[in-house]
Amino acid sequence: MVTRPQVLVAPDKFKGSLTAAEAAAAMAAGAREAMPDAVVTSRPIADGGEGSVDALVAAGAELRTAVVTDPFGGSTEAHWAVMGERAVIELAQASGLRFRPSPRPEDALAAGTRGVGQLLRRALDDGYRDILIAIGGSASTDGGFGAATELGLRVLDASGREIPAVRGLVDCVSIDATGVDPRLAESRIVIATDVSSPLTGPTGAACMFGPQKGADAVAVALLERRLGAWGRVLDMHTKAVTAMPGVGAAGGFAAPFLALGIAQLASGADEVAAILGIAQAVSESDIVLIGEGSLDEQSLMGKEPIAVARLGVAAGARVIAVCGRSLLTADQLSQAGIAALESIVDIAPTAEAAFTDAPALLRRATGMALRASP
C-alpha cells in the first residue's frame, strides 16, 4: 500500500493583502496542483494578535458576533470565537487600527477600549469562564481604561469625582474596584501578547508604539503623562505593574486587569498554537508549508511561522516557506529549519501586482516551491 504524503499548510496573514485563511486557501490549491496524490491539510495560524479569530474559525471554532463601541465612540459589529469551553476575544475587532487606517494625532489621543470590555462582558454573559484576549493591532493607548471602566472600575480625580473619559486619565489619583464585575475574579482570563514592553518609558506603550497609531511628538508626550499617572495609581492601590514586561502591549491594555489580579499574560503565539493543535498537526506531516507577508528579523523573534518551522524540524518534516518577500539570509533560513523558499516578489510582474494579484501569485509560488524541492 502506497502511503500518500501528508502536507500541512500553516501560514500567517500576508499583511495588506491576505488574511491567514485566504493565504492558506491559495497555498493549499498550489500544493494540490503540484502534488495531486498528497493529503493537504490547511491550518491557518495567528500570533495571538490581529487575525486570531479568523484563524480559529478556519480551524473549526464557532464564530460569534456582538455590536460594540469602536475606539472612537461609534458602533461596530465585532467577531469573537468559541472553541470548546474557551472564548477568544480579539482586541482589534473592537479597538483596532482598521477603524482609522491613516490615524492622526487626535485619533491616537482619543482611541479607547470600551468595546473590548463589552466583548468580555458578552463572553461572561454567555457563560464562558475561560477567556483568551488577543491584543495585537490596537488603535488605542488608553492603558485599558475604557475596558476596565466598562466592567465596573471607577477611576477618580483628587476631588473624588469619577473620570468619565480617557482624556482625564492624567488627573487620576485613585480607583474604586468595588463595582468590578465579580465574574472576572471567577474566570481564567489570559491576555495574549508577544511584546515585552513596559507600560511607560522609552520602550513603553506611548513612546514605542504611539507613532504607529498617529501620535506626533506632542501626542506621545501627553499619552506618556496619562500612562504615568495611571501606572502610579495602579502600582499604589493594587499590584505593581508599571515595569512588568508585556504590560505595554496594545497601549497598556492589560495594566488594570493585571493590577487587579483578574488576568495573566501569556505568549500569544503559544496560546493560539495550543488551541489550534498546531504541534499535533505538524507531527503528522511530511511537509510543512509556512508563510507570511514578510520573513525578516522580526520573524525570528518568536513570530508564529518560524515557531511552526522549528516544530516541523523537530518532527522530522521538510519545511518550505512561501512568503511575500524574504529579507533573511541563507544562513538564517537554514538555522530556522527552512529547507526551501519561494517569494511572491520574485515572480510578480510589478510591485503593485504582488498585492493585487496575491492569491494567484501565492498559489503559483507554492507550486513552484514544492516542485523545486527534492
N, C-alpha and C positions, 0 to 999 in steps of 0.2 A: 504493500500500500504506500503510495506516494504522499508524503506529508506536504501540505500546502504552506508556503512561507507566511508567517504572521507579521503584518506591518501595522505599526501604531502611528497614527498621525496626531501629533500633540503640539500645535502651535499656540503662541500667544497672539494678541491682536497685532495688526500692522497699522500702527498709529497714523491716522489721517486718511486711511484707505479701506481697511477691512477690520471687522470685528474678528475675534478669535474663532467664532463659529463659521463665519464666512471664509476665513483663511483655511480652516480645516476642510470645508466642503471642496474648495478649489484644489487643495493638496491631495485629498482623497481621490478626486477624479483623475488627477495626473498619475497617482500611484496605480490606480486600476487600469489605466491605459498602458502604462509601462510594464506592469506585472499582472496580466489578466488572471493568472492562476492563484494570486495571493489572496489571503483573507485580510482585508483592510478595515481597521477599526479607528474611528475618529474619536478623539478625546481633547477638544479644545481646552486650553488652560488659562489661568489668570494668576497674577502675582498677589492677590489679596486686595487689589485696588479696583480701579475702573475696569469694568468688563467681567467682574467676578460672577454677577448674577447670570449674565448671558452664558458663561462657561458652564455654570451649574445646571441651567435649564437644558443646555445642549446634552448634558450627561444624564438627564432624566429627572432633574428636580422639578417641583411644581412651581409654576410662575404665579405670583400674586401681584395685585395692583392696589394702590391706595392714592387718593387725592391728598396732596400735602402742600405746604408752603415752600416755594422755591427760595433761593438765597436772597432774592431781592424783594420779597414780600408778595409775589404773585402766587398763582395756583398752578400746580402741575400734577400729572399722573406719574407716579413713581413705581418702579418694579422692585419686588423683592422675591426671595425664593425660599422654598421649604424642601428639605431633603430628610426624610425620616422624622425624627423628633427635633431637628435643628432648623432654626430660621436664619437666613442670611440677608443682611441689610447692606446695601451699598451706598455709602455717603454721596457719591457722585450722582446718584439718581435723584436726590433731593437738594443737594448743595454743590453741584459740580460746575466746573468751568464751562461745560456745554451750554449753560444758560447765558453766558456772556463770552463768546469765543475771543473777542478782542476787548478785554476789560480795560477800564480807565481807573485812575487813582480813586475817584469817588466810589467806584464799584468795589475796589479792594477794601475800602473803609466800611462799606455798608453791608457786605455779604455776611449772611448768618446761617446757622444750622438748625433753625427751628423745625424745618421739615424732617430732619433726621430724627429728632425727638419724637415727632408724630409717627414716623415709621416704627420706631422702637415701641411706642405705646400700642400701635396696631398689632405688632407681634405678641406683646403681652396679652392684649385683649383676646387674641385668637388662641391663647393657651400655651404659647411657647415660653419655655424657661431656659432653653439652651440657645443662645443667640450670638452669632458672629457678625461683627460690624466691620466691613471692608472700607478703608478710609482714604484711598487714593483719589487723585483728580479733583481735589476740592477747590472751590472758588473763595472760601472763607478763611479768615484769620481771626475768629471770634473766641478762640480758646474754649470751644464747646459751650459758650454762654447760651446760645439760642436753644440747643438741645436740652441742656440741663434745666433751664428755666421752664421750658415747655413741660418738663417732667416733674415740676414742683419745687425746684430750688429757688429760694428768694435771695437776691443779691442786693445789699443795702449800702447807702452812702453814709456820710458822717452824721447826718440828721436822722438816720434810721428809716429813711424813705426807700422804697423799693426802686431799683434801677430798671426801667422797662425795656431799654434798647441797648444794643452793643456800644453805641456812641458814648454812653455814660459809664462804661466799664472802667475808664481811667479814674473815676471817683469812688470806686468801691472800697469799702473798709471792712465789711463783714458779710457773712452769709447765714442764712437760716435754712437748715436742711430738714426741719420737722415735717414739711409738707411733701417731701420727695416720695414719689410712688413707691410704696413698700414692696411691690412685686419685684423691683430691681434687686433688692437685697436677697430675695428668694431665688434668684436666677443665676445661671452661669453666663456671664457676658464677656466675650473675648473681643478685643479691639485689635484688628489685624493690620500690621504695618511692617515694612522692612526699612523704614527710615530711622536713623539713630539720633536725630537732632533733639536737643533740649528745648524747653519752652521759649527761653529768651537768650539773648546774646548773639554774637556774630554768626553762629551756626544754627540759630533758633528759627522759630516759625516765621517771624516777620522779616528778619534780615536775609535769611537764606531763600525763602520761598515767596515772600511778598511781591517781588518784582514780576514773578511769573503770573501773578494774579492782578496785574495792572498797577501796583503800587510804585509811585516815584519815591525819591528820597524823603520828601516831606511826609508822605503817607506811611512809609516804612517806619519813620521815627515815631509817628503817632500810634501805629499798631504796636510798636515795641513798648511804648509807655502803657498802653492798655494792658498788654500781656504781663508787663512787670507788676502793675498794681494787682491784677488778677492772681498772679502767681504768689505774691506776698500774702494775700488773703487766704488762699488755699493752703499754703505752707503753714500759716499761723493757726488756722482753725481746724485743719484736718491733717492728713498725711502729706509730708513734704514731697512735692512732685516737680518743682521747677527745673531741677537739674537732671531729672530722670531721663535716660536715653530713650528716645522714641516718642516722648510726650509732645514734641514739637511738630510731629507729623500732622498733615491736614489742618494747619492753622491752630495747632494745640487742642484739637477736638477732644482728646482723651483726658485732658487735665482734670476736670471736675469729677469725672467718673472714677478715675484712679484715686483722686484725693479722698473721695467718699468711701472708697473700698468696695465699690459695686461693680468693678470691671478689672480685667487684667490685659496686659499687652502680650501679643504673640506674633511670631513671624507670619506675615500674610501668605507668602508662598507656601510655607509648610502647612498652614491650616487649610488652604484651598486644595492643595495636593492630597491631603489626607481625606477630605470629603469626596474628592473625585476618584479616589482609589488609584492614583497615578502609579504608585510603586508596584501594585499588583499587575496593572496593565502592562507596565514596562517588562516585568519579569516573565510575562507570557509571550513576548515579542522577539522576532528575529531581527527586525529592522525597526528603528525608531526615527521618525521624521519630526524634527523640531523646526520652529520658525518664529520670526518676529520681524517687525519693520526694520530695525537696525541692530545688528550684532556688533557690539562695541565694548569699551572698557566697563561701562555700567552693567552690561550683561554678565560680566564675570563677577560682579559684586552681589551675587545672591538672587539675580532675576531668574524667574521660573524656567525658561528654556534651557539654560545651562544646568540648572539643577536636574532637569529631566535627562539631559545628556549624560550627566555623571551617574545617574541611576541606570541608564542604559549600558554604560561601560561596565558597571559593577555586575550587571545581569548577563553580560556576555553578548549583548546585542550590538549590531552595527548602527552607529548614529550618523545620520545625514541631516545637514541643516539647509533649509531653503529660506532665504530672507529677502527683504527689500534691498538692503545693502550690507556689506560687511566691512568693518574697519579693524578687524582683528588680523594679526599676523598668522602665518602658518604655524608657528610655534604655539601661539595662544590657542588656536583651534585644536591642535594636537593635544595640548595639556587639558583642554576641556573635554576631550574624548570624541571630538567630531572628526569622522573619517573622510567626509566629503562635503562640499558646499556648492550651492548654486545661488546666485542673487539676481533679482529682477532687473536691477540697473544694468547688468551686463548684457541683457537681451532686449531691453526696452528700446524702441526706436528713438524716443525722446524722453527727457526728464518728466515731462507732463504725462506721457503715456504710462510711466511707471506707477502713477496714481490712478489715472482714469481707466486704464485697462488692467488694473491689478489682478482681478480674478483670473482672466485668461492667461496673463503672463505668469502668475504663480502656478497655475495648472501645468503650463508648459515647462517651467523651470523645475518643477518636481519630477516630471517625467524624464527630463534631461539628467537630473542628478541620479536617479535610480538606474537609468540605462548606462551611465558612465561608471557607476560604482560596481566593482567586481563582486 
